[in-house]
């Protein structure tokens, strides 16, 4: 099983969302099926997180190279699709609540949502761009993970189809083995392997 991840939070965020992403990725990489492989995509990697996953042979990291470094957001939203195709990725997980535009139809997609309210406190332009990218991710995804029942209700109130939403966690942004296993089980379900 090869899973691609939007790992911007894991490699750039030193707060709770970054911790959540790193903990989840480490638990998935170390304790799952021996055929599990993670491809982590990030626009850049902060120096303090550069070695976060080097001990896991089943984890590969991708960042923009060459001219793509000049416009990393464009690379993340569009060029990642080429790598997904080349690596035969079957699942892409937007840990940053986003998906690449035009993601291939044969790739199952998941986004994890941490709550909508936090995005309304940003600048007007950031809030507008977030809504645009989030709306696309909600429409394009095969599954949406809400980190609590309260976030699930926020998503339903926002207009997201209830049948797409899977609650994993209780909202405290702590990742334990049970939560990692629930994500892995969701991957298997999407691939028809359950």
Residue pairs with C-beta under 8 A, 6 or more apart in sequence:
1 33
1 35
1 36
1 37
1 90
1 91
1 187
1 188
1 191
1 193
2 37
2 39
2 87
2 88
2 89
2 90
2 91
3 28
3 36
3 37
3 38
3 39
3 89
3 90
3 91
3 92
3 93
3 187
4 38
4 39
4 41
4 80
4 83
4 84
4 87
4 89
4 91
4 92
4 93
4 107
5 25
5 38
5 39
5 40
5 41
5 92
5 93
5 94
5 95
6 41
6 42
6 76
6 92
6 93
6 94
6 95
6 96
6 98
6 99
7 21
7 25
7 40
7 41
7 42
7 61
7 95
7 96
8 41
8 42
8 43
8 76
8 95
8 96
9 17
9 18
9 20
9 21
9 95
9 96
10 18
10 21
10 22
10 25
10 40
10 42
10 49
10 52
10 95
11 40
11 42
11 44
11 45
11 46
11 49
11 52
11 61
12 18
12 42
12 43
12 44
12 45
12 46
12 49
13 21
14 46
14 48
16 173
17 114
17 173
18 49
19 173
20 114
20 173
20 174
20 175
21 95
21 96
22 49
22 52
23 174
23 175
24 95
24 175
24 179
24 180
24 183
25 38
25 40
25 53
25 59
25 95
26 52
26 53
26 56
27 175
27 176
27 177
27 179
27 180
28 36
28 38
28 180
28 183
28 184
29 36
29 38
29 53
29 56
29 58
29 59
30 56
31 177
31 180
32 180
32 184
33 184
36 58
36 184
37 58
37 59
37 60
38 53
38 56
38 58
38 59
38 60
39 59
39 60
39 62
39 83
39 84
39 87
39 89
40 53
40 59
40 60
40 61
40 62
41 62
41 63
41 76
41 80
41 83
42 61
42 62
42 63
42 76
43 63
43 64
43 72
43 73
43 75
43 76
44 63
44 64
44 72
45 61
45 63
53 59
53 61
62 80
62 83
63 72
64 71
64 72
64 75
64 76
64 79
68 74
68 75
68 79
76 100
77 98
77 100
77 101
78 100
78 101
78 102
80 100
81 100
81 102
81 103
81 104
83 89
84 92
84 100
84 103
84 104
84 107
85 104
89 107
90 106
90 107
90 108
90 191
91 107
91 108
91 109
91 110
91 187
91 190
91 191
92 99
92 100
92 103
92 107
92 108
92 109
92 110
93 109
93 110
93 111
93 112
93 183
93 187
94 109
94 110
94 111
94 112
94 137
94 141
95 112
97 111
97 112
97 113
97 114
97 133
97 134
97 137
98 111
98 133
98 134
98 137
99 109
99 111
99 136
99 137
99 140
99 141
101 136
103 109
103 140
108 142
108 143
108 187
108 190
108 191
109 140
109 141
109 142
109 143
110 141
110 142
110 143
110 144
110 145
110 186
110 187
110 190
111 137
111 138
111 141
111 144
111 145
112 144
112 145
112 147
113 144
113 145
113 146
113 147
113 151
113 154
113 155
114 147
114 151
114 173
115 147
115 148
115 150
115 151
115 154
116 134
116 151
116 154
116 155
116 158
117 154
119 126
119 127
119 130
119 131
119 134
120 127
122 130
138 144
138 155
138 158
138 160
138 164
141 164
142 164
142 190
143 164
143 165
143 166
143 186
143 190
144 155
144 160
144 164
144 165
144 166
145 165
145 166
145 167
145 168
145 183
145 186
146 152
146 154
146 155
146 165
146 166
146 167
146 168
147 167
147 168
147 169
147 170
147 171
147 173
148 167
148 169
148 170
148 171
149 167
149 171
150 171
151 167
151 171
152 162
152 165
152 167
155 165
156 162
156 165
166 186
168 179
168 182
168 183
168 186
169 175
169 179
185 194
188 194
